[in-house]
């Protein structure tokens, strides 16, 4: 649905065009945006399809978290 302040697909495309490597819409049809209900499902699939670039770090210990919060 179009709402006040909604960014158009063209505006998003101009931002994506500035990407250093690849700028793509993730799980949304630029032609159907912003009224593409598939977005809510396709976005999750698109994110899972992106290969991991770096391994996840190990979880922080409780001591490290409490030290940070202190």
mmJSON file of the N, C-alpha and C atoms, coordinates in Angstrom:
{"data_MODEL":{"atom_site":{
"group_PDB":["ATOM","ATOM","ATOM","ATOM","ATOM","ATOM","ATOM","ATOM","ATOM","ATOM","ATOM","ATOM","ATOM","ATOM","ATOM","ATOM","ATOM","ATOM","ATOM","ATOM","ATOM","ATOM","ATOM","ATOM","ATOM","ATOM","ATOM","ATOM","ATOM","ATOM","ATOM","ATOM","ATOM","ATOM","ATOM","ATOM","ATOM","ATOM","ATOM","ATOM","ATOM","ATOM","ATOM","ATOM","ATOM","ATOM","ATOM","ATOM","ATOM","ATOM","ATOM","ATOM","ATOM","ATOM","ATOM","ATOM","ATOM","ATOM","ATOM","ATOM","ATOM","ATOM","ATOM","ATOM","ATOM","ATOM","ATOM","ATOM","ATOM","ATOM","ATOM","ATOM","ATOM","ATOM","ATOM","ATOM","ATOM","ATOM","ATOM","ATOM","ATOM","ATOM","ATOM","ATOM","ATOM","ATOM","ATOM","ATOM","ATOM","ATOM","ATOM","ATOM","ATOM","ATOM","ATOM","ATOM","ATOM","ATOM","ATOM","ATOM","ATOM","ATOM","ATOM","ATOM","ATOM","ATOM","ATOM","ATOM","ATOM","ATOM","ATOM","ATOM","ATOM","ATOM","ATOM","ATOM","ATOM","ATOM","ATOM","ATOM","ATOM","ATOM","ATOM","ATOM","ATOM","ATOM","ATOM","ATOM","ATOM","ATOM","ATOM","ATOM","ATOM","ATOM","ATOM","ATOM","ATOM","ATOM","ATOM","ATOM","ATOM","ATOM","ATOM","ATOM","ATOM","ATOM","ATOM","ATOM","ATOM","ATOM","ATOM","ATOM","ATOM","ATOM","ATOM","ATOM","ATOM","ATOM","ATOM","ATOM","ATOM","ATOM","ATOM","ATOM","ATOM","ATOM","ATOM","ATOM","ATOM","ATOM","ATOM","ATOM","ATOM","ATOM","ATOM","ATOM","ATOM","ATOM","ATOM","ATOM","ATOM","ATOM","ATOM","ATOM","ATOM","ATOM","ATOM","ATOM","ATOM","ATOM","ATOM","ATOM","ATOM","ATOM","ATOM","ATOM","ATOM","ATOM","ATOM","ATOM","ATOM","ATOM","ATOM","ATOM","ATOM","ATOM","ATOM","ATOM","ATOM","ATOM"],
"id":[1,2,3,4,5,6,7,8,9,10,11,12,13,14,15,16,17,18,19,20,21,22,23,24,25,26,27,28,29,30,31,32,33,34,35,36,37,38,39,40,41,42,43,44,45,46,47,48,49,50,51,52,53,54,55,56,57,58,59,60,61,62,63,64,65,66,67,68,69,70,71,72,73,74,75,76,77,78,79,80,81,82,83,84,85,86,87,88,89,90,91,92,93,94,95,96,97,98,99,100,101,102,103,104,105,106,107,108,109,110,111,112,113,114,115,116,117,118,119,120,121,122,123,124,125,126,127,128,129,130,131,132,133,134,135,136,137,138,139,140,141,142,143,144,145,146,147,148,149,150,151,152,153,154,155,156,157,158,159,160,161,162,163,164,165,166,167,168,169,170,171,172,173,174,175,176,177,178,179,180,181,182,183,184,185,186,187,188,189,190,191,192,193,194,195,196,197,198,199,200,201,202,203,204,205,206,207,208,209,210],
"type_symbol":["N","C","C","N","C","C","N","C","C","N","C","C","N","C","C","N","C","C","N","C","C","N","C","C","N","C","C","N","C","C","N","C","C","N","C","C","N","C","C","N","C","C","N","C","C","N","C","C","N","C","C","N","C","C","N","C","C","N","C","C","N","C","C","N","C","C","N","C","C","N","C","C","N","C","C","N","C","C","N","C","C","N","C","C","N","C","C","N","C","C","N","C","C","N","C","C","N","C","C","N","C","C","N","C","C","N","C","C","N","C","C","N","C","C","N","C","C","N","C","C","N","C","C","N","C","C","N","C","C","N","C","C","N","C","C","N","C","C","N","C","C","N","C","C","N","C","C","N","C","C","N","C","C","N","C","C","N","C","C","N","C","C","N","C","C","N","C","C","N","C","C","N","C","C","N","C","C","N","C","C","N","C","C","N","C","C","N","C","C","N","C","C","N","C","C","N","C","C","N","C","C","N","C","C","N","C","C","N","C","C"],
"label_atom_id":["N","CA","C","N","CA","C","N","CA","C","N","CA","C","N","CA","C","N","CA","C","N","CA","C","N","CA","C","N","CA","C","N","CA","C","N","CA","C","N","CA","C","N","CA","C","N","CA","C","N","CA","C","N","CA","C","N","CA","C","N","CA","C","N","CA","C","N","CA","C","N","CA","C","N","CA","C","N","CA","C","N","CA","C","N","CA","C","N","CA","C","N","CA","C","N","CA","C","N","CA","C","N","CA","C","N","CA","C","N","CA","C","N","CA","C","N","CA","C","N","CA","C","N","CA","C","N","CA","C","N","CA","C","N","CA","C","N","CA","C","N","CA","C","N","CA","C","N","CA","C","N","CA","C","N","CA","C","N","CA","C","N","CA","C","N","CA","C","N","CA","C","N","CA","C","N","CA","C","N","CA","C","N","CA","C","N","CA","C","N","CA","C","N","CA","C","N","CA","C","N","CA","C","N","CA","C","N","CA","C","N","CA","C","N","CA","C","N","CA","C","N","CA","C","N","CA","C","N","CA","C","N","CA","C","N","CA","C","N","CA","C","N","CA","C"],
"label_alt_id":[null,null,null,null,null,null,null,null,null,null,null,null,null,null,null,null,null,null,null,null,null,null,null,null,null,null,null,null,null,null,null,null,null,null,null,null,null,null,null,null,null,null,null,null,null,null,null,null,null,null,null,null,null,null,null,null,null,null,null,null,null,null,null,null,null,null,null,null,null,null,null,null,null,null,null,null,null,null,null,null,null,null,null,null,null,null,null,null,null,null,null,null,null,null,null,null,null,null,null,null,null,null,null,null,null,null,null,null,null,null,null,null,null,null,null,null,null,null,null,null,null,null,null,null,null,null,null,null,null,null,null,null,null,null,null,null,null,null,null,null,null,null,null,null,null,null,null,null,null,null,null,null,null,null,null,null,null,null,null,null,null,null,null,null,null,null,null,null,null,null,null,null,null,null,null,null,null,null,null,null,null,null,null,null,null,null,null,null,null,null,null,null,null,null,null,null,null,null,null,null,null,null,null,null,null,null,null,null,null,null],
"label_comp_id":["UNK","UNK","UNK","UNK","UNK","UNK","UNK","UNK","UNK","UNK","UNK","UNK","UNK","UNK","UNK","UNK","UNK","UNK","UNK","UNK","UNK","UNK","UNK","UNK","UNK","UNK","UNK","UNK","UNK","UNK","UNK","UNK","UNK","UNK","UNK","UNK","UNK","UNK","UNK","UNK","UNK","UNK","UNK","UNK","UNK","UNK","UNK","UNK","UNK","UNK","UNK","UNK","UNK","UNK","UNK","UNK","UNK","UNK","UNK","UNK","UNK","UNK","UNK","UNK","UNK","UNK","UNK","UNK","UNK","UNK","UNK","UNK","UNK","UNK","UNK","UNK","UNK","UNK","UNK","UNK","UNK","UNK","UNK","UNK","UNK","UNK","UNK","UNK","UNK","UNK","UNK","UNK","UNK","UNK","UNK","UNK","UNK","UNK","UNK","UNK","UNK","UNK","UNK","UNK","UNK","UNK","UNK","UNK","UNK","UNK","UNK","UNK","UNK","UNK","UNK","UNK","UNK","UNK","UNK","UNK","UNK","UNK","UNK","UNK","UNK","UNK","UNK","UNK","UNK","UNK","UNK","UNK","UNK","UNK","UNK","UNK","UNK","UNK","UNK","UNK","UNK","UNK","UNK","UNK","UNK","UNK","UNK","UNK","UNK","UNK","UNK","UNK","UNK","UNK","UNK","UNK","UNK","UNK","UNK","UNK","UNK","UNK","UNK","UNK","UNK","UNK","UNK","UNK","UNK","UNK","UNK","UNK","UNK","UNK","UNK","UNK","UNK","UNK","UNK","UNK","UNK","UNK","UNK","UNK","UNK","UNK","UNK","UNK","UNK","UNK","UNK","UNK","UNK","UNK","UNK","UNK","UNK","UNK","UNK","UNK","UNK","UNK","UNK","UNK","UNK","UNK","UNK","UNK","UNK","UNK"],
"label_asym_id":["A","A","A","A","A","A","A","A","A","A","A","A","A","A","A","A","A","A","A","A","A","A","A","A","A","A","A","A","A","A","A","A","A","A","A","A","A","A","A","A","A","A","A","A","A","A","A","A","A","A","A","A","A","A","A","A","A","A","A","A","A","A","A","A","A","A","A","A","A","A","A","A","A","A","A","A","A","A","A","A","A","A","A","A","A","A","A","A","A","A","A","A","A","A","A","A","A","A","A","A","A","A","A","A","A","A","A","A","A","A","A","A","A","A","A","A","A","A","A","A","A","A","A","A","A","A","A","A","A","A","A","A","A","A","A","A","A","A","A","A","A","A","A","A","A","A","A","A","A","A","A","A","A","A","A","A","A","A","A","A","A","A","A","A","A","A","A","A","A","A","A","A","A","A","A","A","A","A","A","A","A","A","A","A","A","A","A","A","A","A","A","A","A","A","A","A","A","A","A","A","A","A","A","A","A","A","A","A","A","A"],
"label_entity_id":["1","1","1","1","1","1","1","1","1","1","1","1","1","1","1","1","1","1","1","1","1","1","1","1","1","1","1","1","1","1","1","1","1","1","1","1","1","1","1","1","1","1","1","1","1","1","1","1","1","1","1","1","1","1","1","1","1","1","1","1","1","1","1","1","1","1","1","1","1","1","1","1","1","1","1","1","1","1","1","1","1","1","1","1","1","1","1","1","1","1","1","1","1","1","1","1","1","1","1","1","1","1","1","1","1","1","1","1","1","1","1","1","1","1","1","1","1","1","1","1","1","1","1","1","1","1","1","1","1","1","1","1","1","1","1","1","1","1","1","1","1","1","1","1","1","1","1","1","1","1","1","1","1","1","1","1","1","1","1","1","1","1","1","1","1","1","1","1","1","1","1","1","1","1","1","1","1","1","1","1","1","1","1","1","1","1","1","1","1","1","1","1","1","1","1","1","1","1","1","1","1","1","1","1","1","1","1","1","1","1"],
"label_seq_id":[1,1,1,2,2,2,3,3,3,4,4,4,5,5,5,6,6,6,7,7,7,8,8,8,9,9,9,10,10,10,11,11,11,12,12,12,13,13,13,14,14,14,15,15,15,16,16,16,17,17,17,18,18,18,19,19,19,20,20,20,21,21,21,22,22,22,23,23,23,24,24,24,25,25,25,26,26,26,27,27,27,28,28,28,29,29,29,30,30,30,31,31,31,32,32,32,33,33,33,34,34,34,35,35,35,36,36,36,37,37,37,38,38,38,39,39,39,40,40,40,41,41,41,42,42,42,43,43,43,44,44,44,45,45,45,46,46,46,47,47,47,48,48,48,49,49,49,50,50,50,51,51,51,52,52,52,53,53,53,54,54,54,55,55,55,56,56,56,57,57,57,58,58,58,59,59,59,60,60,60,61,61,61,62,62,62,63,63,63,64,64,64,65,65,65,66,66,66,67,67,67,68,68,68,69,69,69,70,70,70],
"pdbx_PDB_ins_code":[null,null,null,null,null,null,null,null,null,null,null,null,null,null,null,null,null,null,null,null,null,null,null,null,null,null,null,null,null,null,null,null,null,null,null,null,null,null,null,null,null,null,null,null,null,null,null,null,null,null,null,null,null,null,null,null,null,null,null,null,null,null,null,null,null,null,null,null,null,null,null,null,null,null,null,null,null,null,null,null,null,null,null,null,null,null,null,null,null,null,null,null,null,null,null,null,null,null,null,null,null,null,null,null,null,null,null,null,null,null,null,null,null,null,null,null,null,null,null,null,null,null,null,null,null,null,null,null,null,null,null,null,null,null,null,null,null,null,null,null,null,null,null,null,null,null,null,null,null,null,null,null,null,null,null,null,null,null,null,null,null,null,null,null,null,null,null,null,null,null,null,null,null,null,null,null,null,null,null,null,null,null,null,null,null,null,null,null,null,null,null,null,null,null,null,null,null,null,null,null,null,null,null,null,null,null,null,null,null,null],
"Cartn_x":[0.845,0.0,0.888,0.48,1.219,0.864,1.868,1.691,2.594,2.29,3.131,4.537,5.51,6.894,7.401,6.552,7.01,8.022,9.134,10.174,9.759,9.927,9.555,10.619,10.241,11.201,12.338,12.034,13.079,14.094,13.611,14.521,15.4,14.814,15.605,16.635,16.228,17.145,18.339,18.128,19.247,20.226,19.708,20.593,21.338,20.613,21.249,22.309,22.107,23.082,24.414,24.402,25.619,26.404,25.888,26.562,27.956,28.881,30.266,30.422,29.682,29.807,28.501,27.473,26.196,25.075,24.163,22.992,21.736,21.025,19.837,18.676,17.48,16.302,16.282,15.998,15.993,14.56,14.103,12.803,11.612,11.804,10.691,10.763,9.628,9.564,9.544,10.545,10.603,9.405,8.932,7.783,6.498,6.368,5.137,5.231,6.431,6.63,5.815,5.175,5.205,4.047,3.269,2.093,2.318,3.484,3.807,3.741,2.64,2.539,3.582,4.159,5.192,6.433,6.587,7.755,7.944,6.856,6.945,7.496,7.385,7.891,9.2,9.3,10.487,11.707,11.504,12.621,13.415,12.719,13.406,14.206,13.607,14.276,15.503,15.369,16.486,17.64,17.338,18.401,19.123,18.36,18.991,19.871,19.563,20.323,21.662,21.853,23.116,24.174,25.269,26.3,26.948,27.348,28.043,29.397,29.695,30.984,32.016,31.567,32.47,31.815,32.599,32.002,31.478,30.417,29.889,30.877,31.035,31.94,31.31,32.132,31.568,30.728,29.772,28.955,29.805,29.402,30.109,29.77,30.72,30.461,29.637,29.001,28.21,29.109,30.327,31.269,31.591,31.785,32.082,30.895,29.683,28.484,28.296,28.396,28.212,29.309,30.522,31.607,31.335,30.778,30.435,29.337,28.321,27.202,27.59,28.616,29.07,29.773],
"Cartn_y":[-1.166,0.0,1.225,2.217,3.476,4.283,4.731,5.55,6.764,7.77,8.956,8.54,8.968,8.668,7.345,6.578,5.318,5.598,4.928,5.083,4.284,4.85,4.158,3.129,2.201,1.216,1.913,2.992,3.744,4.343,4.846,5.404,4.307,3.143,2.021,1.609,1.595,1.191,2.131,3.412,4.365,4.078,3.668,3.293,2.007,1.027,-0.241,-0.063,0.886,1.157,1.67,2.159,2.683,1.611,0.378,-0.708,-0.936,-1.285,-1.486,-2.744,-3.792,-5.025,-5.303,-5.691,-6.003,-5.446,-4.754,-4.251,-4.818,-5.652,-6.311,-6.176,-6.218,-6.313,-7.713,-7.826,-9.122,-9.578,-10.498,-11.111,-10.246,-9.213,-8.331,-8.033,-7.934,-7.559,-6.035,-5.457,-4.0,-3.495,-4.307,-3.915,-3.862,-4.748,-4.805,-4.049,-3.592,-2.876,-1.591,-1.181,-1.741,-2.693,-3.048,-3.879,-5.331,-5.863,-7.248,-8.075,-8.816,-9.601,-10.712,-11.098,-12.136,-11.678,-10.379,-9.838,-10.456,-10.655,-11.165,-12.579,-13.311,-14.678,-14.755,-14.004,-14.036,-13.43,-12.466,-11.808,-12.808,-13.655,-14.653,-15.616,-16.059,-16.973,-16.304,-15.037,-14.31,-14.151,-13.883,-13.746,-15.064,-16.162,-17.472,-17.853,-17.341,-17.681,-16.954,-15.914,-15.179,-16.023,-16.337,-17.162,-16.41,-17.166,-16.567,-16.061,-14.823,-14.267,-14.486,-14.488,-14.659,-15.625,-16.451,-17.346,-16.527,-17.017,-16.343,-16.476,-15.438,-15.547,-16.441,-16.969,-17.796,-16.926,-17.535,-16.75,-16.183,-15.032,-14.429,-15.168,-15.214,-15.821,-14.843,-15.344,-14.493,-13.479,-13.873,-12.943,-11.783,-12.068,-11.011,-10.072,-10.616,-9.781,-8.901,-9.47,-8.66,-7.609,-7.962,-6.973,-5.832,-6.128,-5.099,-4.206,-4.819,-4.044,-3.185,-3.595,-2.818,-1.585],
"Cartn_z":[0.0,0.0,0.0,-0.746,-0.773,0.473,1.162,2.354,2.244,3.032,3.065,3.489,2.746,3.088,2.548,1.858,1.286,0.181,0.248,-0.759,-1.985,-3.162,-4.395,-4.774,-5.648,-6.143,-6.885,-7.591,-8.284,-7.325,-6.193,-5.194,-4.595,-4.317,-3.81,-4.858,-6.126,-7.189,-7.268,-7.11,-7.129,-5.998,-4.847,-3.729,-4.063,-4.599,-4.96,-6.026,-6.922,-7.983,-7.421,-6.209,-5.588,-4.834,-4.802,-4.084,-4.654,-3.809,-4.253,-5.094,-4.752,-5.54,-6.284,-5.587,-6.221,-5.358,-5.974,-5.264,-5.905,-5.178,-5.706,-4.728,-5.256,-4.395,-3.796,-2.526,-1.845,-1.612,-2.434,-2.223,-2.551,-3.343,-3.699,-5.194,-5.804,-7.208,-7.298,-7.932,-8.067,-8.861,-9.773,-10.594,-9.762,-8.782,-7.986,-6.651,-6.282,-5.019,-5.016,-3.936,-2.587,-2.291,-3.301,-3.031,-3.418,-3.118,-3.42,-2.144,-1.91,-0.681,-0.593,-1.723,-1.724,-0.96,-0.796,-0.105,1.271,1.989,3.357,3.403,2.303,2.254,1.481,0.41,-0.434,0.23,1.124,1.795,2.617,3.388,4.21,3.34,2.253,1.318,0.704,0.331,-0.277,0.704,1.955,2.953,3.185,3.239,3.432,2.239,1.061,-0.141,-0.219,0.585,0.57,1.275,0.592,1.242,2.397,3.404,4.538,4.083,4.419,4.051,5.137,6.367,7.491,8.473,9.144,10.138,11.326,11.922,13.108,14.252,15.046,16.196,17.26,18.149,19.221,20.16,20.853,21.781,22.918,23.415,24.545,25.827,26.723,28.031,28.865,29.879,30.774,31.464,31.777,32.406,31.464,30.186,29.222,29.06,29.033,28.887,30.111,31.293,32.498,32.637,32.207,32.222,31.278,30.124,29.167,29.709,30.322,30.842,32.04,32.739,33.895,33.394],
"occupancy":[1.0,1.0,1.0,1.0,1.0,1.0,1.0,1.0,1.0,1.0,1.0,1.0,1.0,1.0,1.0,1.0,1.0,1.0,1.0,1.0,1.0,1.0,1.0,1.0,1.0,1.0,1.0,1.0,1.0,1.0,1.0,1.0,1.0,1.0,1.0,1.0,1.0,1.0,1.0,1.0,1.0,1.0,1.0,1.0,1.0,1.0,1.0,1.0,1.0,1.0,1.0,1.0,1.0,1.0,1.0,1.0,1.0,1.0,1.0,1.0,1.0,1.0,1.0,1.0,1.0,1.0,1.0,1.0,1.0,1.0,1.0,1.0,1.0,1.0,1.0,1.0,1.0,1.0,1.0,1.0,1.0,1.0,1.0,1.0,1.0,1.0,1.0,1.0,1.0,1.0,1.0,1.0,1.0,1.0,1.0,1.0,1.0,1.0,1.0,1.0,1.0,1.0,1.0,1.0,1.0,1.0,1.0,1.0,1.0,1.0,1.0,1.0,1.0,1.0,1.0,1.0,1.0,1.0,1.0,1.0,1.0,1.0,1.0,1.0,1.0,1.0,1.0,1.0,1.0,1.0,1.0,1.0,1.0,1.0,1.0,1.0,1.0,1.0,1.0,1.0,1.0,1.0,1.0,1.0,1.0,1.0,1.0,1.0,1.0,1.0,1.0,1.0,1.0,1.0,1.0,1.0,1.0,1.0,1.0,1.0,1.0,1.0,1.0,1.0,1.0,1.0,1.0,1.0,1.0,1.0,1.0,1.0,1.0,1.0,1.0,1.0,1.0,1.0,1.0,1.0,1.0,1.0,1.0,1.0,1.0,1.0,1.0,1.0,1.0,1.0,1.0,1.0,1.0,1.0,1.0,1.0,1.0,1.0,1.0,1.0,1.0,1.0,1.0,1.0,1.0,1.0,1.0,1.0,1.0,1.0],
"B_iso_or_equiv":[0.0,0.0,0.0,0.0,0.0,0.0,0.0,0.0,0.0,0.0,0.0,0.0,0.0,0.0,0.0,0.0,0.0,0.0,0.0,0.0,0.0,0.0,0.0,0.0,0.0,0.0,0.0,0.0,0.0,0.0,0.0,0.0,0.0,0.0,0.0,0.0,0.0,0.0,0.0,0.0,0.0,0.0,0.0,0.0,0.0,0.0,0.0,0.0,0.0,0.0,0.0,0.0,0.0,0.0,0.0,0.0,0.0,0.0,0.0,0.0,0.0,0.0,0.0,0.0,0.0,0.0,0.0,0.0,0.0,0.0,0.0,0.0,0.0,0.0,0.0,0.0,0.0,0.0,0.0,0.0,0.0,0.0,0.0,0.0,0.0,0.0,0.0,0.0,0.0,0.0,0.0,0.0,0.0,0.0,0.0,0.0,0.0,0.0,0.0,0.0,0.0,0.0,0.0,0.0,0.0,0.0,0.0,0.0,0.0,0.0,0.0,0.0,0.0,0.0,0.0,0.0,0.0,0.0,0.0,0.0,0.0,0.0,0.0,0.0,0.0,0.0,0.0,0.0,0.0,0.0,0.0,0.0,0.0,0.0,0.0,0.0,0.0,0.0,0.0,0.0,0.0,0.0,0.0,0.0,0.0,0.0,0.0,0.0,0.0,0.0,0.0,0.0,0.0,0.0,0.0,0.0,0.0,0.0,0.0,0.0,0.0,0.0,0.0,0.0,0.0,0.0,0.0,0.0,0.0,0.0,0.0,0.0,0.0,0.0,0.0,0.0,0.0,0.0,0.0,0.0,0.0,0.0,0.0,0.0,0.0,0.0,0.0,0.0,0.0,0.0,0.0,0.0,0.0,0.0,0.0,0.0,0.0,0.0,0.0,0.0,0.0,0.0,0.0,0.0,0.0,0.0,0.0,0.0,0.0,0.0],
"pdbx_formal_charge":[null,null,null,null,null,null,null,null,null,null,null,null,null,null,null,null,null,null,null,null,null,null,null,null,null,null,null,null,null,null,null,null,null,null,null,null,null,null,null,null,null,null,null,null,null,null,null,null,null,null,null,null,null,null,null,null,null,null,null,null,null,null,null,null,null,null,null,null,null,null,null,null,null,null,null,null,null,null,null,null,null,null,null,null,null,null,null,null,null,null,null,null,null,null,null,null,null,null,null,null,null,null,null,null,null,null,null,null,null,null,null,null,null,null,null,null,null,null,null,null,null,null,null,null,null,null,null,null,null,null,null,null,null,null,null,null,null,null,null,null,null,null,null,null,null,null,null,null,null,null,null,null,null,null,null,null,null,null,null,null,null,null,null,null,null,null,null,null,null,null,null,null,null,null,null,null,null,null,null,null,null,null,null,null,null,null,null,null,null,null,null,null,null,null,null,null,null,null,null,null,null,null,null,null,null,null,null,null,null,null],
"auth_seq_id":[1,1,1,2,2,2,3,3,3,4,4,4,5,5,5,6,6,6,7,7,7,8,8,8,9,9,9,10,10,10,11,11,11,12,12,12,13,13,13,14,14,14,15,15,15,16,16,16,17,17,17,18,18,18,19,19,19,20,20,20,21,21,21,22,22,22,23,23,23,24,24,24,25,25,25,26,26,26,27,27,27,28,28,28,29,29,29,30,30,30,31,31,31,32,32,32,33,33,33,34,34,34,35,35,35,36,36,36,37,37,37,38,38,38,39,39,39,40,40,40,41,41,41,42,42,42,43,43,43,44,44,44,45,45,45,46,46,46,47,47,47,48,48,48,49,49,49,50,50,50,51,51,51,52,52,52,53,53,53,54,54,54,55,55,55,56,56,56,57,57,57,58,58,58,59,59,59,60,60,60,61,61,61,62,62,62,63,63,63,64,64,64,65,65,65,66,66,66,67,67,67,68,68,68,69,69,69,70,70,70],
"auth_comp_id":["UNK","UNK","UNK","UNK","UNK","UNK","UNK","UNK","UNK","UNK","UNK","UNK","UNK","UNK","UNK","UNK","UNK","UNK","UNK","UNK","UNK","UNK","UNK","UNK","UNK","UNK","UNK","UNK","UNK","UNK","UNK","UNK","UNK","UNK","UNK","UNK","UNK","UNK","UNK","UNK","UNK","UNK","UNK","UNK","UNK","UNK","UNK","UNK","UNK","UNK","UNK","UNK","UNK","UNK","UNK","UNK","UNK","UNK","UNK","UNK","UNK","UNK","UNK","UNK","UNK","UNK","UNK","UNK","UNK","UNK","UNK","UNK","UNK","UNK","UNK","UNK","UNK","UNK","UNK","UNK","UNK","UNK","UNK","UNK","UNK","UNK","UNK","UNK","UNK","UNK","UNK","UNK","UNK","UNK","UNK","UNK","UNK","UNK","UNK","UNK","UNK","UNK","UNK","UNK","UNK","UNK","UNK","UNK","UNK","UNK","UNK","UNK","UNK","UNK","UNK","UNK","UNK","UNK","UNK","UNK","UNK","UNK","UNK","UNK","UNK","UNK","UNK","UNK","UNK","UNK","UNK","UNK","UNK","UNK","UNK","UNK","UNK","UNK","UNK","UNK","UNK","UNK","UNK","UNK","UNK","UNK","UNK","UNK","UNK","UNK","UNK","UNK","UNK","UNK","UNK","UNK","UNK","UNK","UNK","UNK","UNK","UNK","UNK","UNK","UNK","UNK","UNK","UNK","UNK","UNK","UNK","UNK","UNK","UNK","UNK","UNK","UNK","UNK","UNK","UNK","UNK","UNK","UNK","UNK","UNK","UNK","UNK","UNK","UNK","UNK","UNK","UNK","UNK","UNK","UNK","UNK","UNK","UNK","UNK","UNK","UNK","UNK","UNK","UNK","UNK","UNK","UNK","UNK","UNK","UNK"],
"auth_asym_id":["A","A","A","A","A","A","A","A","A","A","A","A","A","A","A","A","A","A","A","A","A","A","A","A","A","A","A","A","A","A","A","A","A","A","A","A","A","A","A","A","A","A","A","A","A","A","A","A","A","A","A","A","A","A","A","A","A","A","A","A","A","A","A","A","A","A","A","A","A","A","A","A","A","A","A","A","A","A","A","A","A","A","A","A","A","A","A","A","A","A","A","A","A","A","A","A","A","A","A","A","A","A","A","A","A","A","A","A","A","A","A","A","A","A","A","A","A","A","A","A","A","A","A","A","A","A","A","A","A","A","A","A","A","A","A","A","A","A","A","A","A","A","A","A","A","A","A","A","A","A","A","A","A","A","A","A","A","A","A","A","A","A","A","A","A","A","A","A","A","A","A","A","A","A","A","A","A","A","A","A","A","A","A","A","A","A","A","A","A","A","A","A","A","A","A","A","A","A","A","A","A","A","A","A","A","A","A","A","A","A"],
"auth_atom_id":["N","CA","C","N","CA","C","N","CA","C","N","CA","C","N","CA","C","N","CA","C","N","CA","C","N","CA","C","N","CA","C","N","CA","C","N","CA","C","N","CA","C","N","CA","C","N","CA","C","N","CA","C","N","CA","C","N","CA","C","N","CA","C","N","CA","C","N","CA","C","N","CA","C","N","CA","C","N","CA","C","N","CA","C","N","CA","C","N","CA","C","N","CA","C","N","CA","C","N","CA","C","N","CA","C","N","CA","C","N","CA","C","N","CA","C","N","CA","C","N","CA","C","N","CA","C","N","CA","C","N","CA","C","N","CA","C","N","CA","C","N","CA","C","N","CA","C","N","CA","C","N","CA","C","N","CA","C","N","CA","C","N","CA","C","N","CA","C","N","CA","C","N","CA","C","N","CA","C","N","CA","C","N","CA","C","N","CA","C","N","CA","C","N","CA","C","N","CA","C","N","CA","C","N","CA","C","N","CA","C","N","CA","C","N","CA","C","N","CA","C","N","CA","C","N","CA","C","N","CA","C","N","CA","C","N","CA","C","N","CA","C","N","CA","C"],
"pdbx_PDB_model_num":[1,1,1,1,1,1,1,1,1,1,1,1,1,1,1,1,1,1,1,1,1,1,1,1,1,1,1,1,1,1,1,1,1,1,1,1,1,1,1,1,1,1,1,1,1,1,1,1,1,1,1,1,1,1,1,1,1,1,1,1,1,1,1,1,1,1,1,1,1,1,1,1,1,1,1,1,1,1,1,1,1,1,1,1,1,1,1,1,1,1,1,1,1,1,1,1,1,1,1,1,1,1,1,1,1,1,1,1,1,1,1,1,1,1,1,1,1,1,1,1,1,1,1,1,1,1,1,1,1,1,1,1,1,1,1,1,1,1,1,1,1,1,1,1,1,1,1,1,1,1,1,1,1,1,1,1,1,1,1,1,1,1,1,1,1,1,1,1,1,1,1,1,1,1,1,1,1,1,1,1,1,1,1,1,1,1,1,1,1,1,1,1,1,1,1,1,1,1,1,1,1,1,1,1,1,1,1,1,1,1]
}}}
